[in-house]
Amino acid sequence: MITIVGDRLTFRFPEVHRFATTGIEFQRTLRIPDDERTYPLPPGIGRFPLRHLDDFADRLPRESVRRGGVIMPIHQAEALWIKFEGHFGSRYPCAIKIATGKVCAIGGEPWQEGLTREPQNYVVVPGQPWLDGYCVAKGTVRQFVAMPLGDGHTVEEQLTGEAVHGGLQLAVYPMKSEVHQELGLPGPFVYAREEEPRGRGLGLAPGGRMGQEIYEDEFGLDAWDQDHSGRCFVTMANSQQWMAITGERSPTRPPTAREYTEAGLPWFLYYDGDREALAGAERLAGLRSVAATEGGEGASTVQQEITALHLSWWVGSIGS
């Protein structure tokens, strides 16, 4: 059984064990630079809102209704990380598969049924508190960044050559009740830390590098109850798609330049990509700029005045 509680996906398996419950939430965060340096984990800035897709079935194509799941608003080029935690005091072990565009974020393999160890295609919770990106090397991930399907950015497109699925796919497998009993693991525990809508779908692309350990399964495949699982497709919608599907404005706004500055990170200018820009006029494209048309001694004076105006605006914006 899957429910949304406080913008957190909650998976429950009462048929396996009364404590077999785990929670997954998607945290908004700042993008780190993609410059091949390895950065620490960036701060979270709140949960992404979640809604059941079934609530908007009359506004969705048949395929979206068939696969179901939840919908999440996210701006183009916005980053996210995934937080795992027990819910209602439970820390019952679960194995969790995470894929984007049906490509495993842990092992890089195409989505397949069940769990595998070579390569390991899941994380174990509790133990793995969060996942910030694609596991590209030992102790290193590349940040999850939302990008439109069709431009070649997403992992799905880079590895399969197609832009079909997008979104996030989750599968949760609880530990077998007999294994839980044999190991004497604790029970309750308070755990800390037909036509698509307008616009192209969103998928996740690899961003900057950050240090993060993805831990090996210490229990082994036989510990997990693969006869009982919970699955969820997370559809990601930009602001236009969210409005078309839910009839509401996006409940989030892109991170601001100030938030980036306070975190010591460069600001990215791609968050307005949800909207289509005009192509531009061919007749105007050939016009030369002021700098290109300058000539003679008067040119340097013009450029000096422009530079002075820019400088005065910049100083004023800092003081505001």
N, C-alpha and C positions, 0 to 999 in steps of 0.2 A: 504494500500500500504506500502510495506517494502523496504527500500533502505539502502545501506551502504554509509555513508558520513563520511569521515575521520576516518575509522575503528570504526564507531559508527552505531549501528542499529537504523534506524529512522522509526518510525511507524506514519503514517498519516491517518486521517479519515476525508477527506474533505466532505464526504456525511453526516457527523454528525455536524461538525462545522469547519469553516475555520482555527481556531486556535487549533483544536484537533490534536496535534502532540506531541510526546515524544521521547526521545532518551535513548538507553541502550548501555553501553560499558563495556568491560571486562578488568579490570586492573590487570597487573602483580604485584605481591607483594612477600614479604619474608614469609617463614613459621615460625610460632611461635612454641615454644616447646609444646609437648603434654605431660605435666606433671601434669595435673589437677589444675594447677594454672591459674588464669585469667589474661590475658595480655591486654594492650591497643592495639588499631588498628595499625598494621604495616604500613610502608610507601608504597605508590604505586611507581612502577618503569616503568610506561608507559603502553599504551594500547596494548592488544593482536591484531595482524592483523586479519582481517576478509575477506573472499572471498565468493562469491556466489557459492554454490555447483553445480548449473546448468552449470557453466562455464567448469566443468570437467566431464560432464555426460558420455563421451566416455570412461572414466577410472574407472567408478564406477559400483558396482552391481546394479541391477534393484531396489532393495528395497531402497537403498540410494537415487537414482534418484527420486523415487516416493515420498519420504518424503521431499526432497528438503532442503531448509534452507541455512545455511552458514557453513563454515568450519573454524576452528581456530587452529593454531599450539600451542601446550603446551607440555612441557617436563614432563616426569613422576616425581611425587612428587612435582611438582611446585604448588604454591598456587595462588588463584585469588580472586578478589572481584568484585562485580557488582555495577556499578555506574548508577544512574538514573538522567536524567535531561531533562528540556524542550529544544526544539531545535528551531533555528531561532527566538528566542525571545519569545517562547510560554511557559506558565506554565499551560496549560490546564490540569485539573485533569484526571488521568487515574488509573485504577486498574490493577496491574501487577501480574500474576501468574508465579512462578519460580519453576521448578522441575528439579531433576537430576535423570536420569534413570527412569523417569516417577513416581518419588516419590516427593511429595510436600516438598520444603525446609522450608516452614513456619509451616504447620500443620502436616507433616509427613504422610499424607494419600496418597493412590494411586491416580494417575492422574485421574481426572474426568472432565466432561464437565461443564462449567460455574463456577460461584463464590459461595462460601459458607461462613457462619459466624461462624458455630460451628463444627469444628474449622475454624477460618479465614484462607483461603488458598491463600491470596494475600496481597500485600502491596499497599499503596496509594501514588501516586506521583503527584505533589510535596508534601513533608511532610516526606517521607522516602528517604533520599538522597543516601543511598547505602545499600548493603547487603554483608556481609563478610563471611557468613556461615549459617549453619543450626540452626534454632531457637530451642535450647534445654531447655531453662529455661528463666524466665523473666529477661531481661537485659543481657542474655548470649547467644552467638552463638559458634558453633564449625566450625573452618575455612574450607573453600572449598579447598581440596587438590586432584590433579589429580592422579589417580592410575589405573593400567591396570585391565580390566575386567577378571574375572576368578580366582582371588586369594582370594576372600572373603572380600576385603577391602571396597568396595563401599557401599553406603547406599542402593542402589538397591539390592545388593546381601544379605546384612544383614537383610533387611526387607522382601524381597520376596523370597529369596533363589535362585534367577535366575540372570544370567548376559546376558541380552538380548538387552536392549536399549542403555545404556550409555549416554554420552553427556548431554546437557542441553535442557530443553524445556521451551519456553516462550509463554505466551498469554497475550495480552494487550486489555483492554476494556475501551473505552473513557467514560467520563461522558455524560449522556443524555443532549442534547442541551437545552431542556426546564428547566432542573434542574440547569444547568450552568447559564441560564438567570435569573431564579428565585432567585438564591443566589447572583446575582450581582457580580460574581467573575471577576477578572481582565483578560484582554486579553494578549497583548504582554508584555513580561518581560524578561530582560536579567538574566538568571539563572546561579548562580555561582556553585563553587565546584561540480553378481552371486558369485564370490569369492572376499572376502574382500582383500584390499591391505595388504601387509606384516605386521605382528604384530597384537597383540590383540587390540581391541578397548579400549578407555579410558572412565572412568566414574569419578565421584567425590566421595571422601570419607571424613568423618569427621576428622578434625585435632584438633589442640589445642583450648583451650577455650579463648574467648576474650569478653570483655564487649561491648554490643551493644543493643540498644533498637529497638524492632520491634513494630511499633505503630498500635493501633487499628484503624479501619475505623470509622471516625466520621460522614460520610455521610449516611451510610447504603446501603444495597444491591440494593434498588430501584433506587439509584442515577446512577447506571452504565448501559450503553447501551450494553446488552448482545446479541443483535441482530447484532451488528457490532463489530468485533474483528480482531486482527492481531495475527497470530501464527508463530512461528519460531523454528525450530529444529537446535541446535548448535552442529555440529559434532566436536569432539575434536580429533586431530591427533598428534601423536608423530612425531619426526623428520623423521623417516623412512616412516611413512604413508604419511606425508606431501610431501615428495619427490616422492613417488609412485603416488600420486593423482595429484599434481600440476606440477611435473617435476622440481621443484626448491628446493634448500636447505632451511632448516628452517630459517626464518628471525630473529629468536630470539635465544639467548643463555641462558643456565641456569644461575641463579644468582651466583656470585662468592663468595668465602670465605671472601674476603675483604669487599664486600657489607654487608654480615652478621655481620662481626666484627664491622664495622662502625655503624651498627644499634644496637649493643649490644646483638645480638642473636647468638645461636650456628649454625654452618653450617651443612647441611644435605648432606650425601654422596650418595643419591639415584638418582641423576639427570641423571646418565648415563644409567638408566634402559631401555632406548629406544633400546639399542643394546643387542643382545643375547651374553651371555658369554659361554665359553667352559665349559663342565661338569667337566673336570679334569680327570687325568689318574688314574685308580685304582692302578696300580703298584706303583705310586708315593705317593698315599694317605697314605700309611702305613709308610712312612719314618718319622723318628723322627727329631725334630728341634735341633738346636745347643744347646739350653738350656736343652733339654731332654737327649742329648748324653754326656753332661759334666760329668766329674768325676774326683776325686782327687783334688790336690792343683792347678793344672794348669787350672781347670775349672773357678775358680774365676777370674783369669787373663784374660781369654777369654771374660768373661761376662763384666768385667770392660772396656776392649777395645771397645766392641760393644756399651756399654752405652756411652762412651766418643764420639764415632763417631756420635751417635744419637744426643747427646747434641750439638756438634759442628755444625751439619747440622741445627738443630732447631734455634740456635742463628744466624747462617748465613741467614736463611730464613726470620727472623724477620727484620734483617738489610737491606734486599734487597728491 
